[in-house]
Amino acid sequence: MRSLKEMLLSDWDLMRVLRLVIGIWLAVQAIMMVELFTGLIGLFFLYQAVTGTGCGVNGCYTAPRRSAGQVKTEDVDYEEVA
């Protein structure tokens, strides 16, 4: 398991920063308007930003892109249907 310091200081990208900003904004709004539900959503966004998680246990994983040289093209056999 990663340490808290390593989790907080590594892998920051645009979506993680955006989650942090939205979470802080929602938390402040929840405190100002005394709204519990808005506060829970803000805490959810803050949790995602601090821990670096996304949609699920593994986050929103997508396979890394392949460069044009790595794509393998296989021959396709076509059969005529009458």
Residue frames as qw, qx, qy, qz and C-alpha x, y, z in Angstrom:
[[0.000, 0.889, 0.458, 0.000, 0.00, 0.00, 0.00],
 [0.397, 0.541, -0.031, 0.741, 1.27, 3.46, -0.86],
 [0.323, -0.341, -0.471, 0.747, 2.12, 5.91, 1.86],
 [0.089, 0.857, 0.451, -0.232, -0.06, 8.98, 2.41],
 [0.142, -0.727, 0.250, 0.624, 2.73, 11.35, 1.37],
 [0.232, -0.108, 0.776, 0.577, 3.32, 9.43, -1.87],
 [0.193, 0.585, 0.781, 0.100, -0.43, 9.34, -2.57],
 [0.020, 0.887, 0.282, -0.365, -0.80, 13.11, -2.09],
 [0.119, -0.763, 0.324, 0.547, 2.27, 14.23, -4.03],
 [0.228, -0.201, 0.803, 0.512, 2.25, 11.98, -7.11],
 [0.166, 0.330, 0.852, 0.371, 0.21, 11.50, -10.29],
 [0.179, 0.638, 0.351, -0.662, -1.57, 14.86, -10.38],
 [0.239, 0.239, 0.647, 0.684, -3.32, 15.46, -13.69],
 [0.197, -0.211, -0.183, -0.940, -6.03, 17.80, -14.93],
 [0.603, -0.416, -0.553, -0.397, -8.96, 15.64, -13.77],
 [0.603, -0.343, -0.569, 0.440, -7.53, 15.24, -10.28],
 [0.165, -0.064, -0.170, 0.970, -7.02, 19.00, -9.92],
 [0.362, -0.281, -0.380, -0.804, -10.53, 19.57, -11.27],
 [0.633, -0.434, -0.639, -0.053, -11.96, 17.16, -8.67],
 [0.453, -0.255, -0.444, 0.730, -10.09, 19.02, -5.95],
 [0.045, -0.064, -0.049, -0.996, -11.41, 22.42, -7.08],
 [0.517, -0.348, -0.505, -0.597, -14.99, 21.12, -7.40],
 [0.628, -0.368, -0.650, 0.216, -14.77, 19.42, -4.01],
 [0.291, -0.183, -0.338, 0.876, -13.51, 22.55, -2.26],
 [0.216, -0.154, -0.224, -0.938, -16.13, 24.70, -4.00],
 [0.597, -0.382, -0.593, -0.384, -18.97, 22.32, -3.05],
 [0.558, -0.331, -0.605, 0.461, -17.75, 22.03, 0.54],
 [0.120, -0.080, -0.183, 0.973, -17.61, 25.81, 0.94],
 [0.394, -0.224, -0.373, -0.810, -21.06, 26.18, -0.60],
 [0.618, -0.369, -0.691, -0.074, -22.43, 23.46, 1.70],
 [0.406, -0.291, -0.506, 0.704, -21.08, 25.26, 4.75],
 [0.052, 0.011, -0.022, -0.998, -22.42, 28.64, 3.61],
 [0.531, -0.161, -0.379, -0.741, -25.88, 27.27, 2.71],
 [0.451, -0.212, 0.735, -0.460, -26.03, 24.62, 5.49],
 [0.832, 0.261, -0.224, -0.436, -26.74, 21.84, 2.98],
 [0.693, -0.362, 0.623, -0.031, -25.91, 18.28, 4.00],
 [0.858, 0.366, 0.353, 0.072, -26.32, 16.66, 0.59],
 [0.446, 0.862, -0.179, 0.165, -24.08, 19.22, -1.14],
 [0.307, -0.756, 0.564, -0.129, -21.51, 18.68, 1.59],
 [0.825, -0.109, 0.554, 0.013, -21.53, 14.92, 1.03],
 [0.760, 0.610, 0.152, 0.165, -20.99, 15.38, -2.70],
 [0.133, 0.911, -0.345, 0.181, -18.17, 17.83, -1.96],
 [0.562, -0.553, 0.611, -0.073, -16.54, 15.33, 0.40],
 [0.890, 0.222, 0.393, 0.067, -16.85, 12.65, -2.27],
 [0.573, 0.785, -0.072, 0.223, -15.00, 14.84, -4.79],
 [0.163, -0.837, 0.485, -0.193, -12.37, 15.73, -2.19],
 [0.798, -0.276, 0.535, -0.026, -11.88, 12.05, -1.35],
 [0.843, 0.459, 0.225, 0.168, -11.37, 11.24, -5.04],
 [0.331, 0.881, -0.233, 0.246, -8.85, 14.07, -5.44],
 [0.378, -0.737, 0.533, -0.174, -6.84, 13.25, -2.32],
 [0.772, -0.191, 0.606, 0.005, -6.66, 9.50, -2.92],
 [0.093, 0.465, -0.660, -0.583, -6.28, 9.73, -6.70],
 [0.344, 0.229, 0.910, 0.020, -9.18, 7.38, -7.39],
 [0.249, 0.043, -0.404, -0.879, -11.85, 7.73, -10.02],
 [0.671, -0.113, -0.307, -0.665, -14.93, 5.73, -10.88],
 [0.933, -0.212, -0.243, -0.161, -14.10, 2.42, -9.21],
 [0.821, -0.506, 0.149, 0.220, -11.53, 0.43, -7.31],
 [0.702, -0.011, 0.310, 0.641, -8.95, 0.75, -10.09],
 [0.032, 0.548, -0.087, -0.831, -10.05, 4.22, -11.12],
 [0.695, 0.630, 0.141, -0.316, -11.18, 4.86, -14.67],
 [0.496, -0.379, 0.647, 0.438, -8.52, 2.73, -16.30],
 [0.724, 0.654, 0.007, -0.219, -8.04, 2.98, -20.03],
 [0.876, 0.002, 0.241, 0.417, -5.38, 1.10, -21.93],
 [0.213, -0.654, 0.261, 0.677, -2.41, 3.23, -23.00],
 [0.632, 0.706, -0.031, -0.317, -2.43, 4.35, -26.61],
 [0.798, -0.041, 0.435, 0.415, -0.37, 2.46, -29.11],
 [0.030, 0.630, -0.347, -0.693, 1.78, 4.26, -31.62],
 [0.728, 0.501, -0.149, -0.443, 1.20, 3.64, -35.32],
 [0.366, 0.509, -0.777, -0.053, 4.17, 1.26, -35.50],
 [0.208, -0.170, 0.888, -0.373, 2.81, -1.04, -32.80],
 [0.718, 0.241, 0.261, -0.599, -0.60, -1.70, -34.36],
 [0.250, -0.130, 0.912, 0.297, -0.74, -5.13, -35.97],
 [0.638, 0.325, -0.083, -0.693, -3.00, -5.51, -38.96],
 [0.480, -0.049, 0.874, 0.055, -4.13, -9.02, -39.77],
 [0.203, 0.040, -0.684, -0.700, -5.36, -10.22, -43.13],
 [0.557, 0.193, 0.497, -0.637, -9.12, -10.61, -43.30],
 [0.073, 0.075, 0.905, 0.412, -10.71, -13.37, -45.36],
 [0.495, 0.214, 0.123, -0.833, -14.04, -12.45, -46.92],
 [0.237, 0.174, 0.946, 0.139, -16.64, -14.96, -47.97],
 [0.304, -0.016, -0.331, -0.893, -19.28, -14.10, -50.53],
 [0.319, 0.269, 0.812, -0.407, -22.81, -14.87, -49.45],
 [0.084, -0.128, -0.664, -0.732, -25.30, -15.51, -52.24]]
